[in-house]
Amino acid sequence: MTRPRLLDLFCGAGGAGYGYSLAGFDVVGVDIEPQPRYPFPFVQADALAFLDEGGAEGFDVVHASPPCQAYTSLRHLPWLRDIPRWDSIPPTLERLDRLTVPWVLENVGRAPVDGITLCGTMFGITWPDGVPIYRHRRFASSAFLLAPGHPKHFVRLTHGRDNMAERGAHVRARRGGWLNEERVIGGHHRASAAAGDPMGVPWMRANETSQAIPPAYTQWLGERLLERMA
């Protein structure tokens, strides 16, 4: 049986694409930067220009993860706040809305996206020592989606120059109610290649892992899309 085809725009190193592949899609990635570790067929091109030129023809679903720097909380750090950022969501949504096939748009939790939030706690994703990987992401779609239950969890507060997005050498945590966003205060992101393993992206390097979507998110999304396409 032929597998449906999915176009993975702004694909990065392939976290989202890998999840869709696990769900049952044949995936092709597009990114303006070289992606030598992308695990599927890859086209180096401007993603929006690729759509404008009819690149989505022959695909059954389109996923887009446009740059998130305009919406991440790290943009408020003193050395980053004055750097201009491209507001990538409006032009991407404009093009996705023209498509005749289902589409999904992903961005960070703070992004102005109407849709659902997915979190690592929904899928039991943790570091080897049991610390949850939250990695909140927003997903808009032309298909109707309902998110899994979002467990109550800690908000992790990291500080200093020695920190990671979800864990670090200097961590303070406070109990909240239903809290859906990690707070990262100051410092630089630090990771190792092994950091990708708990998320399910062991082929990635540290800088790729820091921006990756856990494949569990898009595997879940892909399965929902296949149910609606059946």
ABEGO torsion letter per residue (X at the ends): XBBBBBBBBGAEAGAAAAAAAAAGBBBBBBBABBBAABABBBBBBBAAAAAAAGAABGBABBBBBBBAAAABAAAABAAAAABBBBBAAAAAAAAAAABABBBBBBBBAABBBBEBBBBAAAAGBBBAAGBBBAGBBBBBBABBBBBBBBBBBBBBBBBEABBBAABBABBBBBBBBBBABBBBBEEBBBBBAAAAAAAGBAABBAAAAAABBBAAAAAAAAAAAAAAAX
